[in-house]
Structures are given as structure tokens and as C-alpha cells.
């Protein structure tokens, strides 16, 4: 998977070695929330960016594994409405049901003009959500910011 997204028809690697370390260092360690019946908390991110590698390099489940396909209602609510995390109880409820504890925002994307790219617009530029209750930045590297979902 990593080979297919690295230097194949693109100007640069989608995920740099430093970003891979960020995923391993920030998302890799177990947390108290991981000791749930559902197991390790998952990670959500736009699959058109390096976020699809966050789970792979941190051993956490990805909420969205590919940029083509049909998302269930909970995933649709999160990818379109994450900015309402602190104000819409349904968003937190979806994150709890899916056992999502982290969100990755990567401004470096492949195929930004792809028809499905707009389907994940709710996960873009999360820095604009500064102050959103329940979304705390916990790590940055290059074009990537990792957020912890709290309060859900």
C-alpha cells in the first residue's frame, strides 16, 4: 500500500518518514481508552491524504479505509459533520459507537479533483475549528495534524 502512494505519478511522497514516526509515536502507544470491549480506539481521516496510513503505522483501526465506497450513517455523519463535535450529540454518539478516538488532518492530498474528494470535506482544514470542544491537537508534522477526540 505504501509503495502505491509513494512517488507514483505524484510530485512527492504522500507520507514522509517524519509523518510515519508521528503516527507511531502519537497514536501508537496504548491509552486507558483502549482498554474497552471494542479494543483500541480508531482513527478517522480523509483517505485522499496520508490519514489512511495513520492506522497502519500506529496499529489502530481506520474508520475510513478507502476513498471509494459506501459509508455507513455513522461514518457519513463524522466525515461531513465533525465540526459539530462539541455541539451536536449525534456526532459524539457516532464517534463512541465506532470507537473513534483520533482524527488526522493532512492538507497534502492525492487526486484533489477526484469526484469523491468532496465527500470528505468535513475532515479538511480542522485547524479552523480551534476551540471546538472535544477536539484537541496532540501532534504535528509537515502537512499533518493529529487530534484527540475528548469528551465523547
N, C-alpha and C positions, 0 to 999 in steps of 0.2 A: 504494500500500500504506500509506504513512504517513497519508494522509487517512482511510483506513478505520479506523485505530486511534487517531485523534485526535478527541476530543470528539464522538464519535458514540454517544450514549446512555450515556456514562460521565461520572463526576464530574470527571475531569481528563484531561489528555493521558497516554497510556501512556508516551511517551518525551519527556522535556523537552529543550529545546535544549542544556542543560548535559550531559545524558546522551549526546546525539548527538556533542558535542565530545569527551567521554570516549572513546567508541568510535573516533572518528577519531584522537585523539591517542595513546591507549594501544595500540590494536590496529592502527591504520593503518600505522605505519612498518614497513618490511621488517626481518626479523631473519635471522640466519645460518641458522636452521632453515627459513626459507622457500626457501632455495636447494636444495631437494630435488627429485628427479624428480617427486614428487607435486605440487610447486608450493607456494603459500602455505599455511601451516598454517591449519586451520579453527577455528571457534569453536562451542562447544556451549552450549546454554542452553534453559530452559523456554520453548517458544513461546507460552505463556499470558502471558508477560511481555515486556518490551522486548528481551529477548535475541534475538528473531528479527530485530531491526534491527541488531544488532551487526555481522553480516557485511555487510549492505547499506551501512552507513556507514563501514566500515573496509576494504572490498574484500577480505574474507576469506570463504571458503565457510562456510555454516551447516551444521552436522551434522544439524539438525532444522529444517526449513523451515515446518512447519505443525503444528497441534495435532490434526489428524485424519489418519489413515492408518496404514499398517503399517510398523513399523520393522524393519530387518534385525537379526540377532542381535547384531552389534557395537554398534549404536546402543542396542538394548534393554539390553545389559549396562551401557553407560555411563549411561543415564538412570536406571536403577534401582540401580546399584552403584558410582557414582563415589566414595562414601565409603570404598570399599575400594581406592582407587588405590594406596596405599602398601603394601598387604598382600596383594593378590590379583594375581598376574602377568597373569591373563587381562584385567583391566581396563586395565592399561598396554598390553598387546598390542592390544587393540581400539582404543585411542587412537592407537597407531602405525599400525595398518592404515588407519584413517580419516584419518590425518594431522591430528589434533586437537591444538592447542597451547594453547587458551584455553577458559575456562569463564566464563560470565556468570550471575550470580545476581541476579535482580531480584525483590524482595519485593512490588512493585506488580504485580498480575496482573489480567487481564481474565477474566471468567467463572470465578471460583474454584469455583463449584458445578457446572461442566460435568463430565459423566461422564468425559471424558478427562483432566481436571486431575490426578487421582491417578497417571496414567501417568508423570508427570514429577516425582513427589515426591522422588526421589533427587537432584534438582538444586535443591531448595529449602533455604534457610537453611544455605548452605555454611559460614557463619561458625562454626557449631557444630563444624566439622571442623578448627578451629585446631590446627595441629600435625600434620595429615595429611601424611606425606612426599609430596612431588611436587605439592602444590597451594599456590601462593604468591599472596597478594593483591598486585596490581600497580596497582590504581586503584579509586577510589570516587567516586560522585556520587549524591546523593539516595538512592534505594532500590536502586541498582545497585552491585555489586562485581564487578570483573573479576579473574580468577585466571589465572595462567600454570601450565600443566602442565609439570613438570620431572621429570627422571629416568626418562622413558619412552623 
